[in-house]
């Protein structure tokens, strides 16, 4: 993340997933440090507007066979509306549900990630 600097925009719904993931797979301390960083303003929290909620629902319905859910669909809606790259490890869903512009710009290259974690 240090390469990304402090310009991370974290959708509010993603906060819950990151907290749960850190607590389950890393440690309670890691989750606490993440929440402290967020609350200190080290990263920007983007709150879901009604317009983005509607777009999230549209994306979820459009790709209903993938069962994206609200969190992934909201990340897609944010990225689409603000033309942002996406930081995700959920490559399969983001590959299978491309935006109208063709593809998602992912911060982490899938092949390099898979090579590094294999």
Backbone atoms as SQL, in Angstrom:
CREATE TABLE atoms (id INTEGER PRIMARY KEY, chain TEXT, resi INTEGER, resn TEXT, atom TEXT, x REAL, y REAL, z REAL);
INSERT INTO atoms VALUES
  (1, 'A', 1, 'UNK', 'N', 0.813, -1.194, 0.000),
  (2, 'A', 1, 'UNK', 'CA', 0.000, 0.000, 0.000),
  (3, 'A', 1, 'UNK', 'C', 0.854, 1.255, 0.000),
  (4, 'A', 2, 'UNK', 'N', 2.095, 1.148, 0.410),
  (5, 'A', 2, 'UNK', 'CA', 2.930, 2.335, 0.450),
  (6, 'A', 2, 'UNK', 'C', 3.125, 2.927, -0.937),
  (7, 'A', 3, 'UNK', 'N', 3.103, 2.081, -1.978),
  (8, 'A', 3, 'UNK', 'CA', 3.198, 2.593, -3.334),
  (9, 'A', 3, 'UNK', 'C', 1.993, 3.463, -3.681),
  (10, 'A', 4, 'UNK', 'N', 0.854, 3.176, -3.069),
  (11, 'A', 4, 'UNK', 'CA', -0.364, 3.905, -3.363),
  (12, 'A', 4, 'UNK', 'C', -0.417, 5.236, -2.639),
  (13, 'A', 5, 'UNK', 'N', 0.422, 5.414, -1.677),
  (14, 'A', 5, 'UNK', 'CA', 0.390, 6.646, -0.902),
  (15, 'A', 5, 'UNK', 'C', -0.832, 6.692, -0.019),
  (16, 'A', 6, 'UNK', 'N', -1.304, 7.881, 0.207),
  (17, 'A', 6, 'UNK', 'CA', -2.457, 8.071, 1.101),
  (18, 'A', 6, 'UNK', 'C', -3.711, 8.412, 0.325),
  (19, 'A', 7, 'UNK', 'N', -3.713, 8.205, -0.966),
  (20, 'A', 7, 'UNK', 'CA', -4.848, 8.593, -1.790),
  (21, 'A', 7, 'UNK', 'C', -5.887, 7.494, -1.954),
  (22, 'A', 8, 'UNK', 'N', -5.988, 6.615, -0.984),
  (23, 'A', 8, 'UNK', 'CA', -6.988, 5.559, -1.075),
  (24, 'A', 8, 'UNK', 'C', -8.367, 6.105, -0.733),
  (25, 'A', 9, 'UNK', 'N', -9.324, 5.782, -1.566),
  (26, 'A', 9, 'UNK', 'CA', -10.713, 6.097, -1.298),
  (27, 'A', 9, 'UNK', 'C', -11.371, 4.762, -0.939),
  (28, 'A', 10, 'UNK', 'N', -11.861, 4.663, 0.271),
  (29, 'A', 10, 'UNK', 'CA', -12.428, 3.404, 0.757),
  (30, 'A', 10, 'UNK', 'C', -13.945, 3.561, 0.865),
  (31, 'A', 11, 'UNK', 'N', -14.695, 2.858, 0.008),
  (32, 'A', 11, 'UNK', 'CA', -16.153, 2.914, 0.145),
  (33, 'A', 11, 'UNK', 'C', -16.569, 2.431, 1.535),
  (34, 'A', 12, 'UNK', 'N', -17.557, 3.110, 2.101),
  (35, 'A', 12, 'UNK', 'CA', -17.973, 2.800, 3.473),
  (36, 'A', 12, 'UNK', 'C', -18.326, 1.332, 3.680),
  (37, 'A', 13, 'UNK', 'N', -18.944, 0.708, 2.698),
  (38, 'A', 13, 'UNK', 'CA', -19.315, -0.694, 2.844),
  (39, 'A', 13, 'UNK', 'C', -18.091, -1.605, 2.877),
  (40, 'A', 14, 'UNK', 'N', -17.011, -1.173, 2.279),
  (41, 'A', 14, 'UNK', 'CA', -15.776, -1.961, 2.265),
  (42, 'A', 14, 'UNK', 'C', -15.132, -1.968, 3.650),
  (43, 'A', 15, 'UNK', 'N', -15.370, -0.930, 4.428),
  (44, 'A', 15, 'UNK', 'CA', -14.811, -0.884, 5.783),
  (45, 'A', 15, 'UNK', 'C', -15.193, -2.119, 6.585),
  (46, 'A', 16, 'UNK', 'N', -16.427, -2.526, 6.456),
  (47, 'A', 16, 'UNK', 'CA', -16.917, -3.700, 7.197),
  (48, 'A', 16, 'UNK', 'C', -16.179, -4.951, 6.744),
  (49, 'A', 17, 'UNK', 'N', -16.041, -5.117, 5.435),
  (50, 'A', 17, 'UNK', 'CA', -15.355, -6.301, 4.919),
  (51, 'A', 17, 'UNK', 'C', -13.887, -6.332, 5.342),
  (52, 'A', 18, 'UNK', 'N', -13.210, -5.189, 5.272),
  (53, 'A', 18, 'UNK', 'CA', -11.797, -5.141, 5.658),
  (54, 'A', 18, 'UNK', 'C', -11.653, -5.457, 7.147),
  (55, 'A', 19, 'UNK', 'N', -12.510, -4.884, 7.960),
  (56, 'A', 19, 'UNK', 'CA', -12.463, -5.149, 9.392),
  (57, 'A', 19, 'UNK', 'C', -12.630, -6.646, 9.670),
  (58, 'A', 20, 'UNK', 'N', -13.638, -7.257, 9.061),
  (59, 'A', 20, 'UNK', 'CA', -13.887, -8.684, 9.274),
  (60, 'A', 20, 'UNK', 'C', -12.737, -9.543, 8.752),
  (61, 'A', 21, 'UNK', 'N', -12.212, -9.188, 7.590),
  (62, 'A', 21, 'UNK', 'CA', -11.117, -9.942, 6.998),
  (63, 'A', 21, 'UNK', 'C', -9.859, -9.872, 7.864),
  (64, 'A', 22, 'UNK', 'N', -9.516, -8.675, 8.312),
  (65, 'A', 22, 'UNK', 'CA', -8.334, -8.521, 9.156),
  (66, 'A', 22, 'UNK', 'C', -8.485, -9.282, 10.473),
  (67, 'A', 23, 'UNK', 'N', -9.660, -9.185, 11.084),
  (68, 'A', 23, 'UNK', 'CA', -9.884, -9.888, 12.351),
  (69, 'A', 23, 'UNK', 'C', -9.807, -11.408, 12.165),
  (70, 'A', 24, 'UNK', 'N', -10.341, -11.909, 11.056),
  (71, 'A', 24, 'UNK', 'CA', -10.387, -13.354, 10.824),
  (72, 'A', 24, 'UNK', 'C', -9.056, -13.922, 10.340),
  (73, 'A', 25, 'UNK', 'N', -8.335, -13.164, 9.515),
  (74, 'A', 25, 'UNK', 'CA', -7.149, -13.735, 8.873),
  (75, 'A', 25, 'UNK', 'C', -5.817, -13.166, 9.337),
  (76, 'A', 26, 'UNK', 'N', -5.860, -12.021, 10.008),
  (77, 'A', 26, 'UNK', 'CA', -4.598, -11.409, 10.447),
  (78, 'A', 26, 'UNK', 'C', -4.612, -11.320, 11.967),
  (79, 'A', 27, 'UNK', 'N', -5.223, -10.272, 12.495),
  (80, 'A', 27, 'UNK', 'CA', -5.321, -10.141, 13.953),
  (81, 'A', 27, 'UNK', 'C', -6.263, -9.007, 14.310),
  (82, 'A', 28, 'UNK', 'N', -6.703, -9.055, 15.551),
  (83, 'A', 28, 'UNK', 'CA', -7.545, -7.972, 16.063),
  (84, 'A', 28, 'UNK', 'C', -6.756, -6.670, 16.053),
  (85, 'A', 29, 'UNK', 'N', -5.465, -6.750, 16.356),
  (86, 'A', 29, 'UNK', 'CA', -4.607, -5.571, 16.368),
  (87, 'A', 29, 'UNK', 'C', -4.513, -4.935, 14.976),
  (88, 'A', 30, 'UNK', 'N', -4.377, -5.757, 13.947),
  (89, 'A', 30, 'UNK', 'CA', -4.318, -5.232, 12.581),
  (90, 'A', 30, 'UNK', 'C', -5.619, -4.512, 12.224),
  (91, 'A', 31, 'UNK', 'N', -6.742, -5.098, 12.605),
  (92, 'A', 31, 'UNK', 'CA', -8.039, -4.461, 12.352),
  (93, 'A', 31, 'UNK', 'C', -8.136, -3.138, 13.097),
  (94, 'A', 32, 'UNK', 'N', -7.673, -3.122, 14.317),
  (95, 'A', 32, 'UNK', 'CA', -7.696, -1.905, 15.124),
  (96, 'A', 32, 'UNK', 'C', -6.829, -0.809, 14.494),
  (97, 'A', 33, 'UNK', 'N', -5.649, -1.182, 14.007),
  (98, 'A', 33, 'UNK', 'CA', -4.769, -0.198, 13.359),
  (99, 'A', 33, 'UNK', 'C', -5.403, 0.360, 12.086),
  (100, 'A', 34, 'UNK', 'N', -6.070, -0.513, 11.329),
  (101, 'A', 34, 'UNK', 'CA', -6.761, -0.065, 10.124),
  (102, 'A', 34, 'UNK', 'C', -7.853, 0.945, 10.486),
  (103, 'A', 35, 'UNK', 'N', -8.661, 0.616, 11.475),
  (104, 'A', 35, 'UNK', 'CA', -9.739, 1.523, 11.885),
  (105, 'A', 35, 'UNK', 'C', -9.195, 2.838, 12.442),
  (106, 'A', 36, 'UNK', 'N', -8.085, 2.773, 13.149),
  (107, 'A', 36, 'UNK', 'CA', -7.460, 4.001, 13.650),
  (108, 'A', 36, 'UNK', 'C', -6.976, 4.870, 12.490),
  (109, 'A', 37, 'UNK', 'N', -6.387, 4.244, 11.484),
  (110, 'A', 37, 'UNK', 'CA', -5.918, 4.994, 10.311),
  (111, 'A', 37, 'UNK', 'C', -7.079, 5.653, 9.583),
  (112, 'A', 38, 'UNK', 'N', -8.167, 4.912, 9.429),
  (113, 'A', 38, 'UNK', 'CA', -9.353, 5.464, 8.767),
  (114, 'A', 38, 'UNK', 'C', -9.911, 6.629, 9.577),
  (115, 'A', 39, 'UNK', 'N', -10.073, 6.434, 10.878),
  (116, 'A', 39, 'UNK', 'CA', -10.670, 7.489, 11.713),
  (117, 'A', 39, 'UNK', 'C', -9.752, 8.700, 11.838),
  (118, 'A', 40, 'UNK', 'N', -8.451, 8.514, 11.624),
  (119, 'A', 40, 'UNK', 'CA', -7.505, 9.637, 11.669),
  (120, 'A', 40, 'UNK', 'C', -7.447, 10.378, 10.329),
  (121, 'A', 41, 'UNK', 'N', -8.177, 9.886, 9.343),
  (122, 'A', 41, 'UNK', 'CA', -8.220, 10.562, 8.049),
  (123, 'A', 41, 'UNK', 'C', -7.059, 10.221, 7.129),
  (124, 'A', 42, 'UNK', 'N', -6.356, 9.122, 7.412),
  (125, 'A', 42, 'UNK', 'CA', -5.241, 8.738, 6.552),
  (126, 'A', 42, 'UNK', 'C', -5.707, 8.287, 5.173),
  (127, 'A', 43, 'UNK', 'N', -6.942, 7.828, 5.088),
  (128, 'A', 43, 'UNK', 'CA', -7.562, 7.462, 3.816),
  (129, 'A', 43, 'UNK', 'C', -8.948, 8.098, 3.802),
  (130, 'A', 44, 'UNK', 'N', -9.479, 8.314, 2.626),
  (131, 'A', 44, 'UNK', 'CA', -10.784, 8.943, 2.480),
  (132, 'A', 44, 'UNK', 'C', -11.878, 7.884, 2.461),
  (133, 'A', 45, 'UNK', 'N', -12.909, 8.089, 3.263),
  (134, 'A', 45, 'UNK', 'CA', -14.066, 7.207, 3.243),
  (135, 'A', 45, 'UNK', 'C', -15.107, 7.828, 2.316),
  (136, 'A', 46, 'UNK', 'N', -15.575, 7.043, 1.366),
  (137, 'A', 46, 'UNK', 'CA', -16.607, 7.493, 0.427),
  (138, 'A', 46, 'UNK', 'C', -17.927, 6.863, 0.848),
  (139, 'A', 47, 'UNK', 'N', -18.888, 7.707, 1.136),
  (140, 'A', 47, 'UNK', 'CA', -20.186, 7.222, 1.600),
  (141, 'A', 47, 'UNK', 'C', -21.134, 7.025, 0.430),
  (142, 'A', 48, 'UNK', 'N', -21.886, 5.960, 0.490),
  (143, 'A', 48, 'UNK', 'CA', -22.792, 5.571, -0.580),
  (144, 'A', 48, 'UNK', 'C', -23.969, 6.545, -0.666),
  (145, 'A', 49, 'UNK', 'N', -24.095, 7.209, -1.796),
  (146, 'A', 49, 'UNK', 'CA', -25.232, 8.102, -2.035),
  (147, 'A', 49, 'UNK', 'C', -26.393, 7.272, -2.600),
  (148, 'A', 50, 'UNK', 'N', -27.559, 7.869, -2.651),
  (149, 'A', 50, 'UNK', 'CA', -28.703, 7.156, -3.234),
  (150, 'A', 50, 'UNK', 'C', -28.451, 6.844, -4.704),
  (151, 'A', 51, 'UNK', 'N', -27.819, 7.765, -5.410),
  (152, 'A', 51, 'UNK', 'CA', -27.505, 7.521, -6.818),
  (153, 'A', 51, 'UNK', 'C', -26.563, 6.345, -6.995),
  (154, 'A', 52, 'UNK', 'N', -25.529, 6.278, -6.149),
  (155, 'A', 52, 'UNK', 'CA', -24.599, 5.150, -6.229),
  (156, 'A', 52, 'UNK', 'C', -25.247, 3.856, -5.752),
  (157, 'A', 53, 'UNK', 'N', -26.155, 3.959, -4.798),
  (158, 'A', 53, 'UNK', 'CA', -26.898, 2.776, -4.364),
  (159, 'A', 53, 'UNK', 'C', -27.746, 2.235, -5.514),
  (160, 'A', 54, 'UNK', 'N', -28.430, 3.141, -6.234),
  (161, 'A', 54, 'UNK', 'CA', -29.229, 2.716, -7.393),
  (162, 'A', 54, 'UNK', 'C', -28.338, 2.048, -8.430),
  (163, 'A', 55, 'UNK', 'N', -27.185, 2.674, -8.720),
  (164, 'A', 55, 'UNK', 'CA', -26.272, 2.101, -9.716),
  (165, 'A', 55, 'UNK', 'C', -25.731, 0.756, -9.237),
  (166, 'A', 56, 'UNK', 'N', -25.441, 0.639, -7.955),
  (167, 'A', 56, 'UNK', 'CA', -24.977, -0.639, -7.389),
  (168, 'A', 56, 'UNK', 'C', -26.022, -1.722, -7.605),
  (169, 'A', 57, 'UNK', 'N', -27.286, -1.387, -7.366),
  (170, 'A', 57, 'UNK', 'CA', -28.379, -2.344, -7.567),
  (171, 'A', 57, 'UNK', 'C', -28.475, -2.740, -9.040),
  (172, 'A', 58, 'UNK', 'N', -28.315, -1.766, -9.936),
  (173, 'A', 58, 'UNK', 'CA', -28.346, -2.067, -11.374),
  (174, 'A', 58, 'UNK', 'C', -27.229, -3.028, -11.766),
  (175, 'A', 59, 'UNK', 'N', -26.031, -2.767, -11.261),
  (176, 'A', 59, 'UNK', 'CA', -24.893, -3.642, -11.562),
  (177, 'A', 59, 'UNK', 'C', -25.142, -5.036, -11.006),
  (178, 'A', 60, 'UNK', 'N', -25.632, -5.119, -9.767),
  (179, 'A', 60, 'UNK', 'CA', -25.912, -6.416, -9.154),
  (180, 'A', 60, 'UNK', 'C', -26.955, -7.188, -9.953),
  (181, 'A', 61, 'UNK', 'N', -27.980, -6.512, -10.414),
  (182, 'A', 61, 'UNK', 'CA', -29.026, -7.161, -11.216),
  (183, 'A', 61, 'UNK', 'C', -28.472, -7.581, -12.576),
  (184, 'A', 62, 'UNK', 'N', -27.702, -6.698, -13.202),
  (185, 'A', 62, 'UNK', 'CA', -27.139, -6.997, -14.527),
  (186, 'A', 62, 'UNK', 'C', -26.281, -8.261, -14.490),
  (187, 'A', 63, 'UNK', 'N', -25.544, -8.434, -13.414),
  (188, 'A', 63, 'UNK', 'CA', -24.658, -9.581, -13.285),
  (189, 'A', 63, 'UNK', 'C', -25.158, -10.528, -12.187),
  (190, 'A', 64, 'UNK', 'N', -26.470, -10.738, -12.157),
  (191, 'A', 64, 'UNK', 'CA', -27.074, -11.531, -11.080),
  (192, 'A', 64, 'UNK', 'C', -26.522, -12.945, -11.006),
  (193, 'A', 65, 'UNK', 'N', -26.099, -13.494, -12.138),
  (194, 'A', 65, 'UNK', 'CA', -25.543, -14.846, -12.127),
  (195, 'A', 65, 'UNK', 'C', -24.243, -14.934, -11.327),
  (196, 'A', 66, 'UNK', 'N', -23.562, -13.803, -11.113),
  (197, 'A', 66, 'UNK', 'CA', -22.310, -13.791, -10.354),
  (198, 'A', 66, 'UNK', 'C', -22.528, -13.647, -8.853),
  (199, 'A', 67, 'UNK', 'N', -23.735, -13.229, -8.467),
  (200, 'A', 67, 'UNK', 'CA', -24.029, -12.960, -7.056),
  (201, 'A', 67, 'UNK', 'C', -22.980, -12.021, -6.448),
  (202, 'A', 68, 'UNK', 'N', -22.791, -10.879, -7.102),
  (203, 'A', 68, 'UNK', 'CA', -21.789, -9.902, -6.652),
  (204, 'A', 68, 'UNK', 'C', -22.054, -9.420, -5.235),
  (205, 'A', 69, 'UNK', 'N', -23.279, -9.034, -4.992),
  (206, 'A', 69, 'UNK', 'CA', -23.629, -8.464, -3.698),
  (207, 'A', 69, 'UNK', 'C', -23.404, -6.960, -3.688),
  (208, 'A', 70, 'UNK', 'N', -23.888, -6.339, -2.637),
  (209, 'A', 70, 'UNK', 'CA', -23.862, -4.884, -2.528),
  (210, 'A', 70, 'UNK', 'C', -22.454, -4.315, -2.450),
  (211, 'A', 71, 'UNK', 'N', -21.559, -4.960, -1.735),
  (212, 'A', 71, 'UNK', 'CA', -20.219, -4.385, -1.553),
  (213, 'A', 71, 'UNK', 'C', -19.470, -4.316, -2.883),
  (214, 'A', 72, 'UNK', 'N', -19.348, -5.432, -3.584),
  (215, 'A', 72, 'UNK', 'CA', -18.630, -5.404, -4.860),
  (216, 'A', 72, 'UNK', 'C', -19.327, -4.502, -5.873),
  (217, 'A', 73, 'UNK', 'N', -20.642, -4.559, -5.923),
  (218, 'A', 73, 'UNK', 'CA', -21.379, -3.706, -6.857),
  (219, 'A', 73, 'UNK', 'C', -21.182, -2.229, -6.525),
  (220, 'A', 74, 'UNK', 'N', -21.089, -1.895, -5.238),
  (221, 'A', 74, 'UNK', 'CA', -20.872, -0.487, -4.879),
  (222, 'A', 74, 'UNK', 'C', -19.458, -0.037, -5.236),
  (223, 'A', 75, 'UNK', 'N', -18.482, -0.924, -5.090),
  (224, 'A', 75, 'UNK', 'CA', -17.109, -0.594, -5.513),
  (225, 'A', 75, 'UNK', 'C', -17.102, -0.324, -7.015),
  (226, 'A', 76, 'UNK', 'N', -17.794, -1.148, -7.760),
  (227, 'A', 76, 'UNK', 'CA', -17.880, -0.952, -9.210),
  (228, 'A', 76, 'UNK', 'C', -18.566, 0.369, -9.547),
  (229, 'A', 77, 'UNK', 'N', -19.630, 0.689, -8.823),
  (230, 'A', 77, 'UNK', 'CA', -20.350, 1.940, -9.072),
  (231, 'A', 77, 'UNK', 'C', -19.463, 3.149, -8.764),
  (232, 'A', 78, 'UNK', 'N', -18.732, 3.126, -7.650),
  (233, 'A', 78, 'UNK', 'CA', -17.802, 4.215, -7.328),
  (234, 'A', 78, 'UNK', 'C', -16.748, 4.361, -8.411),
  (235, 'A', 79, 'UNK', 'N', -16.121, 3.244, -8.767),
  (236, 'A', 79, 'UNK', 'CA', -15.041, 3.271, -9.759),
  (237, 'A', 79, 'UNK', 'C', -15.547, 3.774, -11.105),
  (238, 'A', 80, 'UNK', 'N', -16.725, 3.336, -11.476),
  (239, 'A', 80, 'UNK', 'CA', -17.318, 3.748, -12.744),
  (240, 'A', 80, 'UNK', 'C', -17.618, 5.250, -12.746),
  (241, 'A', 81, 'UNK', 'N', -18.279, 5.728, -11.702),
  (242, 'A', 81, 'UNK', 'CA', -18.684, 7.133, -11.658),
  (243, 'A', 81, 'UNK', 'C', -17.494, 8.082, -11.611),
  (244, 'A', 82, 'UNK', 'N', -16.452, 7.707, -10.884),
  (245, 'A', 82, 'UNK', 'CA', -15.322, 8.616, -10.679),
  (246, 'A', 82, 'UNK', 'C', -14.086, 8.218, -11.471),
  (247, 'A', 83, 'UNK', 'N', -14.218, 7.241, -12.361),
  (248, 'A', 83, 'UNK', 'CA', -13.123, 6.760, -13.205),
  (249, 'A', 83, 'UNK', 'C', -11.885, 6.453, -12.372),
  (250, 'A', 84, 'UNK', 'N', -12.074, 5.569, -11.383),
  (251, 'A', 84, 'UNK', 'CA', -11.010, 5.222, -10.438),
  (252, 'A', 84, 'UNK', 'C', -10.502, 3.806, -10.665),
  (253, 'A', 85, 'UNK', 'N', -9.232, 3.579, -10.371),
  (254, 'A', 85, 'UNK', 'CA', -8.743, 2.198, -10.354),
  (255, 'A', 85, 'UNK', 'C', -9.283, 1.491, -9.116),
  (256, 'A', 86, 'UNK', 'N', -9.296, 0.176, -9.150),
  (257, 'A', 86, 'UNK', 'CA', -9.876, -0.624, -8.073),
  (258, 'A', 86, 'UNK', 'C', -8.783, -1.462, -7.406),
  (259, 'A', 87, 'UNK', 'N', -8.741, -1.388, -6.083),
  (260, 'A', 87, 'UNK', 'CA', -7.842, -2.240, -5.302),
  (261, 'A', 87, 'UNK', 'C', -8.669, -3.416, -4.795),
  (262, 'A', 88, 'UNK', 'N', -8.457, -4.580, -5.371),
  (263, 'A', 88, 'UNK', 'CA', -9.217, -5.770, -5.000),
  (264, 'A', 88, 'UNK', 'C', -8.375, -7.021, -5.195),
  (265, 'A', 89, 'UNK', 'N', -8.735, -8.057, -4.483),
  (266, 'A', 89, 'UNK', 'CA', -8.166, -9.375, -4.708),
  (267, 'A', 89, 'UNK', 'C', -9.236, -10.291, -5.289),
  (268, 'A', 90, 'UNK', 'N', -10.411, -9.732, -5.556),
  (269, 'A', 90, 'UNK', 'CA', -11.541, -10.486, -6.099),
  (270, 'A', 90, 'UNK', 'C', -11.507, -10.366, -7.620),
  (271, 'A', 91, 'UNK', 'N', -10.440, -10.876, -8.213),
  (272, 'A', 91, 'UNK', 'CA', -10.217, -10.720, -9.648),
  (273, 'A', 91, 'UNK', 'C', -11.319, -11.352, -10.481),
  (274, 'A', 92, 'UNK', 'N', -11.811, -12.492, -10.043),
  (275, 'A', 92, 'UNK', 'CA', -12.796, -13.229, -10.823),
  (276, 'A', 92, 'UNK', 'C', -14.052, -12.399, -11.088),
  (277, 'A', 93, 'UNK', 'N', -14.613, -11.798, -10.043),
  (278, 'A', 93, 'UNK', 'CA', -15.833, -11.006, -10.228),
  (279, 'A', 93, 'UNK', 'C', -15.579, -9.747, -11.039),
  (280, 'A', 94, 'UNK', 'N', -14.458, -9.097, -10.808),
  (281, 'A', 94, 'UNK', 'CA', -14.183, -7.864, -11.541),
  (282, 'A', 94, 'UNK', 'C', -13.847, -8.147, -13.006),
  (283, 'A', 95, 'UNK', 'N', -13.343, -9.325, -13.311),
  (284, 'A', 95, 'UNK', 'CA', -13.105, -9.732, -14.692),
  (285, 'A', 95, 'UNK', 'C', -14.427, -10.106, -15.362),
  (286, 'A', 96, 'UNK', 'N', -15.313, -10.758, -14.609),
  (287, 'A', 96, 'UNK', 'CA', -16.572, -11.265, -15.170),
  (288, 'A', 96, 'UNK', 'C', -17.656, -10.202, -15.291),
  (289, 'A', 97, 'UNK', 'N', -17.480, -9.067, -14.609),
  (290, 'A', 97, 'UNK', 'CA', -18.504, -8.013, -14.632),
  (291, 'A', 97, 'UNK', 'C', -17.869, -6.689, -15.062),
  (292, 'A', 98, 'UNK', 'N', -17.447, -6.595, -16.318),
  (293, 'A', 98, 'UNK', 'CA', -16.748, -5.388, -16.758),
  (294, 'A', 98, 'UNK', 'C', -17.692, -4.191, -16.884),
  (295, 'A', 99, 'UNK', 'N', -17.134, -2.979, -16.763),
  (296, 'A', 99, 'UNK', 'CA', -17.951, -1.782, -16.968),
  (297, 'A', 99, 'UNK', 'C', -18.219, -1.590, -18.459),
  (298, 'A', 100, 'UNK', 'N', -19.088, -0.671, -18.770),
  (299, 'A', 100, 'UNK', 'CA', -19.393, -0.405, -20.168),
  (300, 'A', 100, 'UNK', 'C', -18.155, 0.048, -20.941),
  (301, 'A', 101, 'UNK', 'N', -17.181, 0.637, -20.243),
  (302, 'A', 101, 'UNK', 'CA', -15.969, 1.142, -20.907),
  (303, 'A', 101, 'UNK', 'C', -14.988, 0.036, -21.273),
  (304, 'A', 102, 'UNK', 'N', -15.253, -1.213, -20.898),
  (305, 'A', 102, 'UNK', 'CA', -14.419, -2.310, -21.342),
  (306, 'A', 102, 'UNK', 'C', -13.791, -3.158, -20.259),
  (307, 'A', 103, 'UNK', 'N', -13.142, -2.560, -19.273),
  (308, 'A', 103, 'UNK', 'CA', -12.505, -3.338, -18.215),
  (309, 'A', 103, 'UNK', 'C', -12.228, -2.434, -17.024),
  (310, 'A', 104, 'UNK', 'N', -12.058, -3.050, -15.862),
  (311, 'A', 104, 'UNK', 'CA', -11.707, -2.309, -14.649),
  (312, 'A', 104, 'UNK', 'C', -10.198, -2.133, -14.614),
  (313, 'A', 105, 'UNK', 'N', -9.760, -0.974, -14.212),
  (314, 'A', 105, 'UNK', 'CA', -8.325, -0.745, -14.001),
  (315, 'A', 105, 'UNK', 'C', -8.018, -1.218, -12.585),
  (316, 'A', 106, 'UNK', 'N', -7.329, -2.327, -12.489),
  (317, 'A', 106, 'UNK', 'CA', -7.024, -2.897, -11.182),
  (318, 'A', 106, 'UNK', 'C', -5.646, -2.433, -10.713),
  (319, 'A', 107, 'UNK', 'N', -5.563, -2.075, -9.449),
  (320, 'A', 107, 'UNK', 'CA', -4.306, -1.605, -8.865),
  (321, 'A', 107, 'UNK', 'C', -3.297, -2.744, -8.803),
  (322, 'A', 108, 'UNK', 'N', -3.780, -3.936, -8.466),
  (323, 'A', 108, 'UNK', 'CA', -2.909, -5.104, -8.347),
  (324, 'A', 108, 'UNK', 'C', -3.099, -5.972, -9.580),
  (325, 'A', 109, 'UNK', 'N', -2.003, -6.278, -10.244),
  (326, 'A', 109, 'UNK', 'CA', -2.035, -7.132, -11.419),
  (327, 'A', 109, 'UNK', 'C', -2.305, -8.576, -10.982),
  (328, 'A', 110, 'UNK', 'N', -3.349, -9.156, -11.523),
  (329, 'A', 110, 'UNK', 'CA', -3.760, -10.510, -11.115),
  (330, 'A', 110, 'UNK', 'C', -2.662, -11.535, -11.303),
  (331, 'A', 111, 'UNK', 'N', -2.011, -11.546, -12.442),
  (332, 'A', 111, 'UNK', 'CA', -0.993, -12.577, -12.681),
  (333, 'A', 111, 'UNK', 'C', 0.189, -12.420, -11.742),
  (334, 'A', 112, 'UNK', 'N', 0.603, -11.186, -11.468),
  (335, 'A', 112, 'UNK', 'CA', 1.716, -10.974, -10.539),
  (336, 'A', 112, 'UNK', 'C', 1.315, -11.356, -9.121),
  (337, 'A', 113, 'UNK', 'N', 0.066, -11.090, -8.741),
  (338, 'A', 113, 'UNK', 'CA', -0.419, -11.475, -7.408),
  (339, 'A', 113, 'UNK', 'C', -0.411, -13.000, -7.268),
  (340, 'A', 114, 'UNK', 'N', -0.954, -13.689, -8.259),
  (341, 'A', 114, 'UNK', 'CA', -1.023, -15.151, -8.210),
  (342, 'A', 114, 'UNK', 'C', 0.379, -15.757, -8.178),
  (343, 'A', 115, 'UNK', 'N', 1.289, -15.183, -8.924),
  (344, 'A', 115, 'UNK', 'CA', 2.675, -15.669, -8.937),
  (345, 'A', 115, 'UNK', 'C', 3.326, -15.467, -7.552),
  (346, 'A', 116, 'UNK', 'N', 3.065, -14.350, -6.945),
  (347, 'A', 116, 'UNK', 'CA', 3.681, -14.027, -5.644),
  (348, 'A', 116, 'UNK', 'C', 3.089, -14.853, -4.500),
  (349, 'A', 117, 'UNK', 'N', 1.848, -15.285, -4.652),
  (350, 'A', 117, 'UNK', 'CA', 1.191, -16.007, -3.564),
  (351, 'A', 117, 'UNK', 'C', 1.144, -17.517, -3.777),
  (352, 'A', 118, 'UNK', 'N', 1.689, -17.977, -4.872),
  (353, 'A', 118, 'UNK', 'CA', 1.672, -19.434, -5.161),
  (354, 'A', 118, 'UNK', 'C', 2.849, -20.130, -4.530);
